[in-house]
């Protein structure tokens, strides 16, 4: 099931103006943060964007899109819409 719309919190909405060269494939799955102690949630799909907050390992994260240019994901984690590097996820299955 695809998410048709998700209202962004104001703090993320202001930082969500991404350059046009980022494109996303829609995804709808849950993965677990792994391979680190804490993972930074960022306002855009690279380390060039500010950190919004961090989530601890084993946090279940709802993936809603994948950035086709660099493998970063648009996620919902602990109620925050943000971006995380795909390297730090493992399947929950």
JOFENBEL-V268000 format. One record per helix or strand of 3 or more residues. SS is the DSSP state (a for helix, b for strand). FROM is the first residue (numbers start at 1). LEN is the number of residues. Records with the same first field share a line. If there is no record, write none. Layout:
SS->FROM-LEN + FROM-LEN
This chain:
a->10-4 + 86-3
b->24-10 + 38-5 + 51-6 + 60-8 + 72-6 + 80-6 + 89-3
